[in-house]
Amino acid sequence: MKELELYRDQAAAAAEELVQAAGLRRGQILVVGCSTSAVTGSRIGQASAPEIGQVIFEGIHNVLYPMGIYLAAQCCEHLNRALIVEAKAASGLDIVNVVPRPKAGGSFATAAYACLPNAVVLEHIRADAGLDIGGVLIGMHLKEVAVPVQLQNSAIGQAMVLAARTRPKFIGGDRAVYDAKLR
């Protein structure tokens, strides 16, 4: 049990740090991909652990929900890295029909589907920031200009945590002037 509490705390700390570093605001989206296998030190996809997916979901959701930041939980490759989100975050996007499971979608996405209010599944989203727990590749779901964020909280269990935020494109060349708040 102590180990599960540690994973919850590590996930919450990483989410808090990224929210701060990225300057995320109400209504923005944080995509999270998580291999519970990697958290336990196993090879991705080999040791799916629903109880670990649940506590990592809780840690991250407990940080984001009060701030009004949406969580997009990425499924594993068996569901083509589809995303679990609240219906409110999916306004105007095409919903697909699938229900994730620990070995087909992943334990983290399964927890999100069970716990998010009015959960729906999407194939694509353009998130404002992302956490990659265990090297599951979330980049395809970030807005076009992703900027790496080095976290102090860079591991959950045995899994490396990578983070990114996004920013608007810089256009215009030598004569252009840029808004420093958007960097």
C-alpha positions in Angstrom: 0.0 0.0 0.0 2.8 2.4 0.8 4.1 1.9 -2.8 0.7 2.9 -4.3 0.6 6.0 -2.1 4.1 6.9 -3.3 3.0 6.5 -7.0 -0.1 8.8 -6.3 2.2 11.4 -4.7 4.8 11.2 -7.5 2.1 11.6 -10.2 0.5 14.6 -8.4 3.9 16.3 -7.9 4.8 15.9 -11.6 1.4 17.2 -12.7 1.6 20.2 -10.3 5.1 21.0 -11.5 4.1 20.9 -15.2 0.9 22.9 -14.6 3.1 25.6 -13.0 5.9 25.5 -15.6 3.5 25.5 -18.6 1.2 28.2 -17.1 -1.8 26.0 -17.8 -5.2 27.7 -17.3 -8.8 26.7 -16.8 -10.2 25.0 -20.0 -6.8 23.9 -21.3 -5.8 20.2 -21.9 -3.1 18.1 -20.4 -2.5 14.8 -22.2 -1.0 11.9 -20.1 0.3 8.6 -21.4 1.2 6.1 -18.8 2.7 2.6 -18.8 2.0 0.9 -15.5 4.3 -1.8 -16.6 7.2 0.7 -16.8 6.3 2.1 -13.4 7.0 -1.4 -11.9 10.2 -1.7 -13.9 8.8 -4.1 -16.5 8.8 -3.8 -20.3 5.9 -1.7 -21.7 2.8 -3.8 -22.1 4.0 -6.8 -20.2 2.7 -6.1 -16.6 -0.4 -4.0 -16.8 -1.4 -3.1 -13.2 -5.0 -1.6 -12.7 -4.3 -0.6 -9.1 -1.3 1.5 -10.3 -3.3 3.0 -13.1 -5.9 4.0 -10.7 -3.6 5.8 -8.2 -1.7 7.6 -10.9 -5.0 8.7 -12.4 -6.1 9.9 -8.9 -2.9 11.8 -8.3 -3.1 13.7 -11.6 -6.8 14.2 -11.6 -6.8 15.6 -8.1 -4.4 18.3 -9.2 -6.1 19.2 -12.5 -9.8 19.0 -11.6 -10.0 21.8 -9.1 -8.1 24.1 -11.6 -10.5 23.3 -14.4 -7.8 21.8 -16.5 -8.9 18.8 -18.6 -7.1 15.5 -18.5 -6.8 13.5 -21.8 -5.7 10.0 -20.9 -3.9 8.3 -23.8 -4.6 4.6 -24.4 -1.9 2.2 -25.5 -1.1 1.3 -29.1 -3.7 -1.5 -29.1 -6.3 1.3 -29.3 -4.2 3.4 -31.6 -3.4 5.8 -28.7 -7.0 7.0 -28.5 -7.8 9.4 -25.7 -10.2 9.4 -22.8 -11.6 12.8 -21.9 -14.6 14.4 -20.3 -17.4 15.1 -22.8 -17.0 18.8 -22.1 -13.4 18.7 -23.4 -14.5 17.0 -26.6 -16.9 19.7 -27.9 -16.9 19.7 -31.7 -14.5 16.7 -31.9 -15.4 13.3 -33.4 -16.1 10.7 -30.7 -15.3 7.0 -31.3 -16.7 3.9 -29.7 -14.4 1.7 -27.7 -14.0 0.9 -24.0 -10.4 0.6 -22.7 -9.3 -2.4 -20.7 -5.9 -3.1 -18.9 -4.6 -5.1 -21.9 -6.3 -3.2 -24.6 -6.1 0.5 -23.8 -4.0 0.3 -20.7 -4.7 0.5 -16.9 -4.3 4.3 -16.7 -6.8 4.9 -19.6 -9.1 2.3 -18.1 -9.1 4.2 -14.7 -9.8 7.5 -16.5 -12.7 6.0 -18.5 -14.2 4.6 -15.3 -13.7 7.8 -13.2 -14.0 10.9 -15.5 -17.5 12.3 -15.5 -19.2 11.6 -18.9 -16.1 10.0 -20.3 -15.8 9.8 -24.1 -13.1 8.5 -26.4 -11.4 10.5 -29.2 -8.8 9.6 -31.8 -7.2 13.0 -31.9 -6.7 16.1 -29.7 -4.4 19.1 -29.6 -3.3 19.4 -26.0 -1.6 22.3 -24.4 0.9 20.2 -22.4 1.8 16.6 -21.8 3.2 14.0 -19.4 4.8 10.8 -20.8 5.1 8.3 -18.0 7.3 5.4 -19.2 8.1 6.4 -22.8 4.7 5.8 -24.4 5.0 8.6 -27.0 2.4 11.4 -26.5 3.8 13.9 -29.0 1.1 13.2 -31.6 -1.5 14.7 -29.3 0.3 18.0 -28.5 -0.2 21.3 -30.4 2.3 21.9 -33.1 5.1 23.6 -31.2 6.1 21.5 -28.2 8.7 22.7 -25.8 10.4 20.2 -23.4 10.0 20.9 -19.7 12.6 19.4 -17.4 10.8 18.3 -14.2 12.4 17.8 -10.8 9.7 15.1 -10.3 11.0 13.1 -13.3 10.1 9.5 -12.2 7.1 7.6 -11.0 8.2 4.3 -9.6 10.8 2.9 -12.1 9.3 4.9 -15.1 10.9 8.0 -16.4 8.6 11.0 -16.8 9.0 13.4 -19.7 7.1 16.6 -20.0 6.3 19.2 -22.6 4.3 22.4 -22.9 3.3 24.1 -26.1 3.6 27.6 -27.4 2.3 29.5 -30.4 4.4 29.5 -33.5 6.9 32.4 -34.0 6.3 33.8 -37.5 7.7 36.8 -39.3 11.4 36.7 -39.3 14.0 39.4 -38.4 11.5 42.4 -38.2 8.9 40.6 -36.2 8.3 41.5 -32.5 7.0 38.7 -30.2 4.8 38.8 -27.1 7.0 37.6 -24.3 4.0 36.2 -22.3 3.4 33.6 -25.1 6.9 32.0 -25.0 
